Amino acid sequence: MTNRFLGVRRAVLLASSVAMLGLLAGCGDGGSEGTASAPPSESGTTAPTTVTTTPSDSGTAGGVPTDAVSNSLTPSAPPSPVGGTRCHTSELSASVGRNDPGAGQENFPVVLTNRSSRTCTLYGYPGIAFVDASGKQLGPDPQRSATGPETVKLAPGRSAWAGMSFANPEVSGAATATPAALVVTPPDEKDPLKVAWKSGKVPVSGNESSVRLIPFSPGTGA
């Protein structure tokens, strides 16, 4: 009798276990109501991603060359004015220094002084001409030496000189005249300055009548 009940009990337990397994399998079904499942992915698509772009060592920032970014953000410097430091006639005064004769030559420093309140520069040779009382030029145009010019910086009140020389007429035998003034034009300027001439006769024609110039140097030539 005991063995019979044990067999029936095992059969009941086995049937209950099978039924329970079926119930648990039904609760895990993705098609049952009341359960949540991950949405299906469509073929060929991926979930969106967040991209953070930083400048790289290859010279780009966000796909744009860094030099282009720099050029678009940094304004270029304005061009420098041309000739902005040159001394103008209106800023200068002219004078003729003391004669320093030698070897049949008369040698005078032609001096320009900065009378303005700014620092300016001279470069090259002055334009010069002896003139009579009516302003007519006496003698030929001057000749320039082969000496290379230098830029002379003139602070307010400072001077530069250019050498002017010509043969002594008594030695050369050149025809002479006595000028009323020496007209001096600063380098690269059109307006001249006039200096009264008080040093006697100058050659105007014939042998050795040319006036020679050397370029400006700092100082007064004294």
C-alpha positions as CSV (number, residue, x, y, z in Angstrom):
1,M,0.0,0.0,0.0
2,T,2.8,2.3,0.9
3,N,4.6,1.8,-2.4
4,R,1.5,2.5,-4.3
5,F,1.0,5.9,-2.6
6,L,4.6,6.8,-3.3
7,G,4.2,6.1,-7.0
8,V,1.0,8.2,-7.2
9,R,2.7,11.1,-5.3
10,R,5.7,11.1,-7.6
11,A,3.4,11.2,-10.6
12,V,1.5,14.2,-9.2
13,L,4.7,16.1,-8.4
14,L,6.0,15.4,-11.9
15,A,2.9,16.7,-13.5
16,S,3.0,19.8,-11.3
17,S,6.6,20.5,-12.2
18,V,5.9,20.3,-16.0
19,A,2.9,22.7,-15.6
20,M,5.1,25.2,-13.6
21,L,7.8,25.1,-16.3
22,G,5.2,25.9,-18.9
23,L,3.9,28.8,-16.9
24,L,7.4,30.2,-16.4
25,A,8.2,29.9,-20.1
26,G,5.0,31.9,-20.9
27,C,6.1,34.8,-18.7
28,G,9.3,35.3,-20.6
29,D,7.6,35.5,-24.1
30,G,8.3,38.8,-25.8
31,G,4.9,38.8,-27.4
32,S,2.9,38.6,-24.2
33,E,1.0,41.7,-22.9
34,G,2.3,43.5,-19.9
35,T,6.0,42.9,-20.7
36,A,8.6,45.5,-22.0
37,S,11.2,44.5,-24.6
38,A,14.0,46.4,-26.3
39,P,12.9,48.0,-29.6
40,P,14.1,46.2,-32.6
41,S,17.0,47.8,-34.5
42,E,16.5,48.5,-38.2
43,S,19.2,47.1,-40.5
44,G,21.9,49.6,-41.5
45,T,21.2,52.2,-38.7
46,T,23.0,53.1,-35.5
47,A,22.0,55.0,-32.5
48,P,23.0,58.8,-32.6
49,T,26.3,59.7,-31.0
50,T,27.7,63.0,-29.5
51,V,31.0,64.2,-31.1
52,T,33.3,66.6,-29.3
53,T,35.8,68.3,-31.7
54,T,39.1,69.6,-30.4
55,P,42.1,71.1,-32.4
56,S,44.5,68.4,-33.4
57,D,48.2,68.5,-34.0
58,S,47.6,68.2,-37.8
59,G,46.8,72.0,-38.0
60,T,43.0,71.7,-38.1
61,A,40.2,72.8,-35.7
62,G,36.8,71.4,-36.3
63,G,37.7,70.4,-39.9
64,V,38.9,74.0,-40.7
65,P,42.6,74.8,-41.1
66,T,43.9,76.6,-38.0
67,D,45.5,79.3,-40.2
68,A,42.2,80.1,-41.7
69,V,40.6,80.4,-38.3
70,S,43.4,82.7,-37.2
71,N,43.1,84.9,-40.3
72,S,39.4,85.2,-39.8
73,L,39.7,86.3,-36.2
74,T,42.9,88.4,-36.2
75,P,42.7,91.7,-38.1
76,S,45.8,92.5,-40.2
77,A,47.9,95.5,-39.2
78,P,47.4,98.7,-41.3
79,P,50.2,99.5,-43.8
80,S,52.9,101.9,-42.6
81,P,52.7,105.3,-44.2
82,V,55.4,105.9,-46.9
83,G,57.9,108.6,-46.1
84,G,56.3,109.3,-42.7
85,T,59.6,110.3,-41.0
86,R,61.2,112.4,-43.7
87,C,62.1,116.0,-42.8
88,H,60.0,118.5,-44.7
89,T,61.1,122.0,-45.8
90,S,58.6,123.6,-43.4
91,E,60.3,121.8,-40.5
92,L,63.9,122.9,-41.3
93,S,66.1,126.0,-41.3
94,A,69.2,126.3,-43.5
95,S,72.6,127.9,-43.0
96,V,76.1,127.9,-44.6
97,G,79.0,127.2,-42.2
98,R,82.5,128.6,-42.2
99,N,84.8,128.0,-45.2
100,D,87.5,125.5,-44.7
101,P,89.8,126.1,-47.7
102,G,92.6,123.7,-48.8
103,A,94.6,122.7,-51.8
104,G,93.0,125.3,-54.0
105,Q,89.5,124.3,-52.9
106,E,86.8,126.3,-51.1
107,N,84.8,124.0,-48.8
108,F,81.6,125.0,-47.1
109,P,79.1,122.9,-45.0
110,V,75.5,123.4,-46.0
111,V,73.6,122.9,-42.7
112,L,69.9,121.9,-42.2
113,T,68.5,122.1,-38.6
114,N,65.3,120.5,-37.4
115,R,63.2,123.3,-35.9
116,S,60.1,121.2,-35.5
117,S,58.9,119.3,-32.3
118,R,59.3,115.8,-33.9
119,T,62.2,113.6,-34.9
120,C,62.7,113.4,-38.7
121,T,65.2,112.0,-41.2
122,L,67.4,113.2,-44.0
123,Y,68.8,110.9,-46.7
124,G,70.9,111.9,-49.7
125,Y,72.0,115.3,-51.1
126,P,70.6,118.8,-50.9
127,G,69.6,120.6,-54.1
128,I,71.6,123.8,-54.3
129,A,72.0,126.8,-56.6
130,F,73.7,130.2,-56.4
131,V,71.3,132.9,-57.5
132,D,71.5,136.7,-58.1
133,A,69.2,139.3,-56.6
134,S,66.5,138.5,-59.1
135,G,66.6,134.8,-58.3
136,K,68.4,133.8,-61.6
137,Q,70.7,130.8,-61.2
138,L,74.4,131.5,-61.5
139,G,76.7,128.8,-62.8
140,P,75.9,125.1,-63.7
141,D,74.1,122.6,-61.6
142,P,76.2,120.9,-58.9
143,Q,77.8,117.5,-59.3
144,R,77.3,114.8,-56.7
145,S,80.1,112.7,-55.3
146,A,80.2,108.9,-55.5
147,T,80.0,108.7,-51.7
148,G,77.1,106.5,-50.5
149,P,74.5,108.4,-48.5
150,E,73.3,107.5,-45.0
151,T,70.0,108.1,-43.2
152,V,70.5,110.9,-40.7
153,K,68.0,111.1,-37.8
154,L,67.4,114.6,-36.6
155,A,65.8,115.1,-33.1
156,P,64.3,118.5,-32.5
157,G,67.1,121.1,-32.6
158,R,69.7,118.8,-34.2
159,S,71.5,119.4,-37.4
160,A,73.0,117.6,-40.4
161,W,75.5,119.0,-43.0
162,A,76.3,118.3,-46.6
163,G,79.7,119.3,-48.0
164,M,79.8,121.9,-50.9
165,S,83.1,122.6,-52.6
166,F,84.4,124.4,-55.7
167,A,87.8,125.4,-57.0
168,N,89.2,128.8,-56.0
169,P,88.5,131.0,-59.0
170,E,91.8,132.8,-58.5
171,V,93.6,129.5,-59.0
172,S,91.4,128.0,-61.7
173,G,91.0,131.1,-63.7
174,A,87.2,130.5,-64.0
175,A,84.8,133.4,-64.7
176,T,83.1,134.5,-61.5
177,A,80.0,136.2,-60.1
178,T,79.0,137.3,-56.6
179,P,75.7,135.6,-55.6
180,A,73.0,137.2,-53.5
181,A,71.9,133.9,-52.0
182,L,72.3,130.2,-52.0
183,V,69.1,128.3,-52.6
184,V,68.9,125.0,-50.7
185,T,66.3,122.3,-51.2
186,P,66.1,119.4,-48.7
187,P,66.2,115.8,-50.1
188,D,62.9,114.7,-51.8
189,E,61.3,118.1,-51.2
190,K,60.2,120.7,-53.7
191,D,60.1,123.9,-51.6
192,P,63.5,125.5,-51.2
193,L,65.1,127.5,-48.4
194,K,67.2,130.7,-49.2
195,V,70.4,131.6,-47.4
196,A,72.1,135.0,-47.9
197,W,75.6,134.5,-49.4
198,K,78.4,136.4,-47.7
199,S,81.5,134.6,-48.9
200,G,82.4,136.5,-52.1
201,K,82.8,135.4,-55.7
202,V,82.1,131.9,-57.0
203,P,83.0,130.3,-60.3
204,V,80.1,130.4,-62.8
205,S,81.7,129.4,-66.2
206,G,84.9,128.2,-67.7
207,N,87.5,125.9,-66.3
208,E,86.7,124.3,-62.9
209,S,83.4,126.0,-62.5
210,S,81.5,123.0,-61.2
211,V,80.3,122.9,-57.6
212,R,80.6,119.4,-55.9
213,L,78.4,117.9,-53.2
214,I,78.8,115.1,-50.6
215,P,75.7,113.7,-48.9
216,F,74.4,114.6,-45.4
217,S,76.1,113.6,-42.2
218,P,75.2,114.3,-38.6
219,G,76.3,117.5,-37.1
220,T,77.2,121.0,-38.4
221,G,80.5,120.2,-40.2
222,A,82.3,122.7,-38.0
